[in-house]
């Protein structure tokens, strides 16, 4: 449908997040200007259509004839506003994508280091154990844990 010569100017815009944001902002401003013009046209059309009376009309027939046109204009303006909002959303998502791509090498490097650490863990030296003395002076195997409170609730009791 379109030749590659038509696509080449936008290819450079698509490759840069800043250029994409600038381009989409320009389009957004143009659409907002069109929206303002459509709102003015909607108002003028409403006034004209509701004021157009044919001989023999009842008081509400001009209003009823104008409703489909007014509804179509209202829908068009609503869709245009949604398009403007969607352009802004696209700009944010494009920038978020670029930030994610820029952060990816560091994330991969961290994962690779974590994987290497997992494969070859460094040997942690255990603290030297002196089984002859424990904090209360009781031998290691005989008095293991009997002198200390057994739970949080027993902290106040000395007999626990």
Backbone as CSV, one residue per row, in Angstrom:
resi,resn,N_x,N_y,N_z,CA_x,CA_y,CA_z,C_x,C_y,C_z
1,UNK,0.816,-1.192,0.000,0.000,0.000,0.000,0.856,1.250,0.000
2,UNK,1.799,1.344,0.940,2.671,2.508,0.982,4.094,2.062,0.707
3,UNK,4.842,2.928,0.109,6.216,2.577,-0.227,7.128,2.796,0.968
4,UNK,8.333,2.253,0.889,9.284,2.405,1.988,9.774,3.839,2.103
5,UNK,9.709,4.602,1.019,10.126,6.003,1.083,9.193,6.806,1.989
6,UNK,7.912,6.428,2.026,6.964,7.122,2.897,7.202,6.779,4.359
7,UNK,7.692,5.585,4.639,7.870,5.135,6.010,9.193,5.590,6.620
8,UNK,10.176,5.897,5.812,11.506,6.200,6.340,11.552,7.413,7.276
9,UNK,10.817,8.496,7.056,10.879,9.586,8.037,10.354,9.169,9.411
10,UNK,9.331,8.333,9.437,8.781,7.899,10.715,9.616,6.805,11.360
11,UNK,10.457,6.140,10.590,11.308,5.101,11.166,12.260,5.716,12.186
12,UNK,12.828,6.857,11.865,13.710,7.543,12.806,12.965,8.018,14.044
13,UNK,11.732,8.450,13.857,10.912,8.890,14.990,10.601,7.705,15.892
14,UNK,10.302,6.565,15.289,9.934,5.378,16.068,11.109,4.836,16.871
15,UNK,12.322,5.088,16.439,13.494,4.542,17.120,13.889,5.341,18.351
16,UNK,13.410,6.550,18.491,13.763,7.397,19.630,12.518,7.707,20.456
17,UNK,12.614,7.478,21.756,11.471,7.745,22.634,11.156,9.240,22.687
18,UNK,12.187,10.081,22.692,11.967,11.523,22.757,11.321,12.032,21.474
19,UNK,11.798,11.533,20.331,11.219,11.952,19.054,9.774,11.481,18.936
20,UNK,9.509,10.274,19.422,8.133,9.762,19.404,7.236,10.635,20.265
21,UNK,7.714,11.004,21.445,6.921,11.850,22.341,6.641,13.204,21.697
22,UNK,7.641,13.783,21.058,7.463,15.079,20.403,6.454,14.980,19.265
23,UNK,6.599,13.938,18.452,5.701,13.740,17.314,4.259,13.532,17.781
24,UNK,4.083,12.677,18.789,2.731,12.412,19.289,2.132,13.641,19.966
25,UNK,2.971,14.456,20.591,2.483,15.697,21.198,1.991,16.662,20.120
26,UNK,2.730,16.747,19.012,2.288,17.604,17.908,0.944,17.133,17.353
27,UNK,0.806,15.820,17.182,-0.464,15.273,16.688,-1.576,15.547,17.697
28,UNK,-1.251,15.403,18.969,-2.239,15.634,20.021,-2.727,17.084,19.997
29,UNK,-1.805,18.029,19.823,-2.200,19.442,19.763,-3.072,19.712,18.537
30,UNK,-2.727,19.095,17.408,-3.537,19.278,16.203,-4.946,18.717,16.415
31,UNK,-5.029,17.546,17.053,-6.343,16.951,17.312,-7.154,17.791,18.302
32,UNK,-6.483,18.390,19.272,-7.199,19.245,20.223,-7.744,20.489,19.523
33,UNK,-6.978,21.040,18.573,-7.478,22.179,17.793,-8.688,21.767,16.960
34,UNK,-8.605,20.598,16.338,-9.739,20.095,15.560,-10.944,19.893,16.472
35,UNK,-10.697,19.400,17.684,-11.784,19.192,18.637,-12.479,20.488,19.002
36,UNK,-11.701,21.544,19.218,-12.309,22.848,19.524,-13.157,23.346,18.346
37,UNK,-12.656,23.155,17.136,-13.421,23.567,15.957,-14.698,22.742,15.812
38,UNK,-14.602,21.437,16.112,-15.793,20.586,16.041,-16.827,20.981,17.096
39,UNK,-16.372,21.380,18.274,-17.314,21.825,19.308,-18.040,23.097,18.875
40,UNK,-17.309,24.002,18.234,-17.940,25.221,17.715,-18.942,24.864,16.620
41,UNK,-18.536,23.964,15.724,-19.429,23.523,14.652,-20.664,22.833,15.230
42,UNK,-20.476,22.055,16.281,-21.599,21.367,16.921,-22.610,22.380,17.457
43,UNK,-22.101,23.403,18.117,-22.998,24.419,18.679,-23.756,25.152,17.567
44,UNK,-23.042,25.571,16.535,-23.686,26.304,15.435,-24.683,25.418,14.697
45,UNK,-24.344,24.143,14.535,-25.259,23.214,13.865,-26.518,23.022,14.692
46,UNK,-26.352,22.884,15.994,-27.510,22.717,16.883,-28.448,23.920,16.778
47,UNK,-27.876,25.106,16.823,-28.702,26.322,16.745,-29.445,26.368,15.414
48,UNK,-28.737,26.052,14.322,-29.372,26.118,12.999,-30.459,25.053,12.842
49,UNK,-30.127,23.803,13.227,-31.091,22.713,13.022,-32.325,22.867,13.897
50,UNK,-32.145,23.296,15.119,-33.304,23.467,15.999,-34.140,24.682,15.599
51,UNK,-33.520,25.600,14.895,-34.253,26.794,14.443,-34.915,26.603,13.096
52,UNK,-34.653,25.487,12.435,-35.233,25.244,11.115,-36.614,24.619,11.278
53,UNK,-37.624,25.431,11.056,-39.003,24.948,11.172,-39.632,24.936,9.781
54,UNK,-40.342,23.876,9.513,-41.069,23.747,8.258,-42.529,24.081,8.551
55,UNK,-43.199,24.636,7.542,-44.599,25.018,7.740,-45.404,23.778,8.124
56,UNK,-46.129,23.866,9.188,-46.957,22.765,9.659,-46.294,21.950,10.769
57,UNK,-45.063,22.309,11.167,-44.373,21.592,12.253,-45.015,21.910,13.588
58,UNK,-45.006,20.897,14.444,-45.334,21.177,15.830,-44.074,21.720,16.494
59,UNK,-44.172,22.173,17.728,-43.056,22.878,18.371,-41.825,22.008,18.567
60,UNK,-41.974,20.665,18.708,-40.811,19.831,19.013,-40.265,19.073,17.811
61,UNK,-40.876,19.186,16.647,-40.430,18.388,15.506,-39.053,18.807,15.006
62,UNK,-38.729,20.076,15.025,-37.389,20.522,14.621,-36.342,19.967,15.583
63,UNK,-36.675,19.967,16.846,-35.772,19.413,17.863,-35.553,17.922,17.629
64,UNK,-36.619,17.188,17.362,-36.505,15.746,17.140,-35.729,15.426,15.862
65,UNK,-35.889,16.265,14.826,-35.117,16.050,13.594,-33.633,16.323,13.820
66,UNK,-33.310,17.222,14.734,-31.912,17.592,14.984,-31.181,16.574,15.864
67,UNK,-31.914,15.778,16.625,-31.275,14.856,17.573,-30.271,13.884,16.943
68,UNK,-30.571,13.208,15.829,-29.574,12.280,15.264,-28.278,12.972,14.844
69,UNK,-28.405,14.171,14.285,-27.206,14.910,13.872,-26.401,15.319,15.099
70,UNK,-27.085,15.802,16.131,-26.397,16.200,17.359,-25.721,15.009,18.027
71,UNK,-26.384,13.867,18.023,-25.799,12.668,18.632,-24.546,12.228,17.876
72,UNK,-24.591,12.302,16.548,-23.423,11.920,15.748,-22.251,12.869,16.004
73,UNK,-22.536,14.157,16.098,-21.468,15.127,16.386,-20.893,14.895,17.780
74,UNK,-21.776,14.628,18.738,-21.327,14.389,20.108,-20.437,13.149,20.172
75,UNK,-20.818,12.100,19.453,-20.024,10.864,19.420,-18.659,11.117,18.777
76,UNK,-18.649,11.901,17.712,-17.388,12.220,17.038,-16.450,12.978,17.968
77,UNK,-16.967,13.947,18.685,-16.143,14.727,19.618,-15.651,13.845,20.758
78,UNK,-16.512,12.969,21.263,-16.107,12.056,22.338,-14.984,11.119,21.860
79,UNK,-15.125,10.586,20.643,-14.088,9.703,20.102,-12.776,10.452,19.885
80,UNK,-12.867,11.704,19.475,-11.669,12.510,19.279,-10.958,12.763,20.606
81,UNK,-11.725,13.053,21.660,-11.116,13.256,22.980,-10.464,11.972,23.477
82,UNK,-11.094,10.833,23.197,-10.509,9.551,23.587,-9.210,9.309,22.824
83,UNK,-9.179,9.680,21.551,-7.956,9.528,20.761,-6.830,10.395,21.328
84,UNK,-7.163,11.598,21.767,-6.158,12.483,22.375,-5.616,11.851,23.659
85,UNK,-6.510,11.310,24.488,-6.075,10.649,25.724,-5.228,9.414,25.424
86,UNK,-5.611,8.663,24.398,-4.846,7.468,24.029,-3.455,7.829,23.516
87,UNK,-3.338,8.940,22.816,-2.014,9.376,22.359,-1.112,9.686,23.545
88,UNK,-1.666,10.303,24.557,-0.880,10.594,25.759,-0.454,9.295,26.444
89,UNK,-1.363,8.334,26.497,-1.058,7.034,27.105,0.049,6.319,26.320
90,UNK,-0.009,6.407,24.992,1.022,5.791,24.154,2.380,6.422,24.440
91,UNK,2.402,7.722,24.614,3.661,8.412,24.905,4.266,7.908,26.205
92,UNK,3.464,7.773,27.249,3.975,7.281,28.527,4.458,5.838,28.414
93,UNK,3.710,5.010,27.698,4.106,3.604,27.560,5.384,3.473,26.742
94,UNK,5.554,4.322,25.741,6.777,4.281,24.927,7.980,4.671,25.780
95,UNK,7.819,5.683,26.605,8.912,6.107,27.473,9.226,5.030,28.512
96,UNK,8.197,4.400,29.073,8.405,3.319,30.044,9.120,2.142,29.392
97,UNK,8.767,1.854,28.147,9.442,0.770,27.424,10.917,1.086,27.247
98,UNK,11.223,2.323,26.889,12.623,2.707,26.686,13.409,2.611,27.989
99,UNK,12.809,3.042,29.093,13.488,2.945,30.389,13.718,1.491,30.777
100,UNK,12.754,0.642,30.478,12.888,-0.786,30.785,14.006,-1.405,29.952
101,UNK,14.076,-1.036,28.679,15.133,-1.554,27.805,16.497,-1.063,28.276
102,UNK,16.582,0.191,28.703,17.857,0.725,29.185,18.304,0.055,30.476
103,UNK,17.368,-0.353,31.319,17.705,-0.988,32.593,17.971,-2.483,32.451
104,UNK,17.622,-3.065,31.322,17.725,-4.513,31.145,19.144,-5.059,31.277
105,UNK,20.189,-4.436,30.720,21.536,-5.002,30.897,21.960,-5.102,32.359
106,UNK,21.630,-4.108,33.153,21.988,-4.159,34.576,21.228,-5.276,35.288
107,UNK,19.969,-5.448,34.949,19.171,-6.517,35.565,19.734,-7.874,35.179
108,UNK,20.071,-8.034,33.920,20.641,-9.314,33.476,21.987,-9.572,34.140
109,UNK,22.784,-8.533,34.302,24.078,-8.687,34.959,23.881,-9.145,36.405
110,UNK,22.906,-8.544,37.093,22.611,-8.942,38.473,22.146,-10.389,38.545
111,UNK,21.300,-10.801,37.614,20.833,-12.187,37.596,21.986,-13.144,37.339
112,UNK,22.881,-12.751,36.444,24.032,-13.599,36.139,24.937,-13.726,37.362
113,UNK,25.159,-12.638,38.075,25.969,-12.699,39.291,25.300,-13.554,40.362
114,UNK,23.991,-13.427,40.496,23.271,-14.239,41.478,23.351,-15.717,41.120
115,UNK,23.262,-16.020,39.843,23.359,-17.408,39.391,24.761,-17.950,39.645
116,UNK,25.773,-17.119,39.394,27.153,-17.548,39.647,27.383,-17.757,41.141
117,UNK,26.819,-16.888,41.973,26.949,-17.063,43.423,26.243,-18.332,43.892
118,UNK,25.147,-18.645,43.255,24.401,-19.841,43.637,25.177,-21.101,43.247
119,UNK,25.826,-21.071,42.098,26.612,-22.228,41.656,27.855,-22.418,42.514
120,UNK,28.554,-21.356,42.820,29.796,-21.413,43.590,29.663,-20.567,44.850
121,UNK,28.977,-21.078,45.863,28.833,-20.263,47.077,30.173,-20.164,47.802
122,UNK,30.397,-19.027,48.374,31.635,-18.856,49.135,31.488,-19.593,50.454
123,UNK,32.555,-20.200,50.899,32.522,-20.976,52.137,32.534,-20.023,53.322
124,UNK,31.521,-20.120,54.135,31.424,-19.288,55.329,32.057,-20.061,56.468
125,UNK,32.973,-19.423,57.149,33.628,-20.095,58.264,32.708,-20.050,59.471
126,UNK,32.528,-21.211,60.063,31.679,-21.294,61.244,32.420,-20.705,62.434
127,UNK,31.661,-20.163,63.343,32.261,-19.605,64.551,32.839,-20.747,65.381
128,UNK,33.987,-20.535,66.004,34.573,-21.615,66.812,33.684,-21.923,68.007
129,UNK,33.436,-23.215,68.215,32.578,-23.643,69.323,33.445,-24.107,70.466
130,UNK,33.159,-23.606,71.587,33.854,-24.040,72.786,32.839,-24.816,73.603
131,UNK,32.864,-26.117,73.490,31.846,-26.942,74.141,32.049,-27.037,75.647
132,UNK,33.187,-26.638,76.131,33.437,-26.725,77.569,32.656,-25.660,78.323
133,UNK,32.458,-24.512,77.710,31.767,-23.436,78.414,30.598,-22.932,77.579
134,UNK,29.485,-22.765,78.226,28.323,-22.132,77.618,28.068,-20.862,78.413
135,UNK,27.149,-20.029,78.017,26.951,-18.774,78.728,26.671,-18.932,80.214
136,UNK,26.035,-20.038,80.658,25.737,-20.192,82.074,26.784,-21.027,82.803
137,UNK,27.793,-21.467,82.106,28.837,-22.240,82.753,28.511,-23.721,82.856
138,UNK,27.455,-24.174,82.213,27.082,-25.581,82.240,27.724,-26.246,81.040
139,UNK,28.072,-27.509,81.143,28.692,-28.191,80.008,27.707,-28.243,78.852
140,UNK,28.218,-28.298,77.628,27.430,-28.176,76.411,26.292,-29.161,76.291
141,UNK,26.510,-30.451,76.454,25.467,-31.441,76.217,24.510,-31.553,77.386
142,UNK,24.995,-31.380,78.599,24.167,-31.632,79.768,23.118,-30.545,79.982
143,UNK,23.473,-29.301,79.830,22.535,-28.249,80.186,22.016,-27.482,78.994
144,UNK,21.886,-28.093,77.853,21.508,-27.401,76.628,20.092,-26.855,76.719
145,UNK,19.926,-25.559,76.913,18.641,-24.912,76.847,17.797,-25.005,78.096
146,UNK,18.252,-25.629,79.168,17.395,-25.772,80.336,17.390,-24.536,81.215
147,UNK,18.385,-23.719,81.128,18.455,-22.565,82.000,17.740,-21.347,81.440
148,UNK,17.429,-21.330,80.165,16.810,-20.173,79.529,15.302,-20.357,79.440
149,UNK,14.546,-19.260,79.368,13.098,-19.388,79.199,12.776,-20.134,77.902
150,UNK,11.709,-20.933,77.928,11.349,-21.754,76.779,10.551,-20.976,75.740
151,UNK,9.815,-19.932,76.135,9.031,-19.164,75.179,8.978,-17.707,75.621
152,UNK,8.333,-16.909,74.833,8.213,-15.492,75.145,7.383,-15.299,76.407
153,UNK,6.390,-16.153,76.611,5.512,-16.016,77.768,6.238,-16.348,79.073
154,UNK,7.306,-17.118,78.997,8.050,-17.516,80.187,9.177,-16.547,80.534
155,UNK,9.288,-15.438,79.851,10.408,-14.525,80.059,10.433,-13.961,81.477
156,UNK,9.276,-13.707,82.066,9.248,-13.111,83.394,9.522,-14.138,84.491
157,UNK,9.187,-15.371,84.223,9.362,-16.395,85.261,10.793,-16.880,85.294
158,UNK,11.344,-16.967,86.454,12.713,-17.450,86.597,12.751,-18.972,86.631
159,UNK,11.633,-19.606,86.967,11.633,-21.055,87.099,11.502,-21.753,85.752
160,UNK,11.182,-21.051,84.723,10.959,-21.685,83.437,12.223,-22.196,82.810
